[in-house]
Amino acid sequence: FRFLESPRSEKFEYIYIAPPQYKEMWIKALQMVDQRLDLLTEDGWVIVQIHPVELADVKLSNLHEFDRREYGSTLVLFYARNDLD
């Protein structure tokens, strides 16, 4: 999580979150990115890879889920900035 907490000058088109499973770390990472839109380009995506049993509602202020895909025991969630609507 140190990377997400540290100041950054560069912006990313894609931020991929795939932490160790079953520890809810993806939720914390996603919420951190939600509060750090300076990390994401205007049309950038946040992509989260989890096991389907880990799926939970996550309160976000600046991002929204726009797609999800399931591949066997892998669930991939796609988020974009709210200010693009």
RAFENZI-V471925 format. One record per backbone hydrogen bond with DSSP energy under -0.5 kcal/mol. NH is the residue of the N-H (numbers start at 0). CO is the residue of the C=O. E is the energy in kcal/mol with one decimal. If there is no record, write none. Layout:
nh & co & e
NH & CO & E
NH & CO & E
This chain:
nh & co & e
4 & 0 & -1.4
5 & 1 & -1.7
11 & 38 & -2.9
14 & 44 & -2.1
15 & 13 & -0.5
16 & 14 & -0.6
16 & 46 & -3.5
17 & 15 & -0.6
22 & 19 & -0.7
27 & 23 & -1.2
28 & 24 & -2.5
29 & 25 & -2.6
30 & 26 & -2.5
31 & 27 & -2.1
32 & 28 & -2.2
33 & 29 & -2.4
34 & 30 & -1.2
35 & 32 & -1.3
38 & 35 & -2.4
39 & 36 & -1.4
40 & 11 & -2.5
43 & 40 & -1.8
44 & 12 & -2.8
45 & 78 & -2.2
46 & 14 & -2.9
47 & 76 & -2.7
48 & 16 & -2.8
49 & 47 & -0.5
49 & 74 & -2.7
53 & 50 & -2.4
54 & 51 & -1.4
59 & 57 & -0.6
63 & 79 & -2.4
65 & 77 & -2.6
66 & 77 & -1.2
68 & 75 & -2.5
70 & 73 & -3.4
73 & 70 & -1.5
74 & 49 & -3.5
75 & 68 & -3.2
76 & 47 & -2.8
76 & 74 & -0.5
77 & 66 & -2.7
78 & 45 & -2.6
79 & 63 & -2.2
80 & 43 & -0.5
81 & 61 & -2.7
83 & 80 & -1.0
84 & 81 & -1.8
